[in-house]
Amino acid sequence: MKKSKEYKVSSTLFYVAAVLFYLAAIINIVGGNNTSIGIVWLCFGSAFLCFGSLFFNKSKENIEKEEK
């Protein structure tokens, strides 16, 4: 139970970080300051979104193993 709970917390934090990276990307791209930095923030947001889904799937697998 403990490990699946840790994975859920980690996935939630990765999702929150992804949203913040996306917001920073939108601000940089729309603001017109430096669009190349906006693209970098967009890539970071996508990477953190992938990490979040990875940890979410691990928590699902651990819950299924504990139920068996």
Secondary structure, DSSP 4 states (H G I P E B T S, - for coil): -HHHHHHHHHHHHHHHHHHHHHHHHHHHHHH-S-HHHHHHHHHHHHHHHHHHHHHHHHHHHHHHHHH-
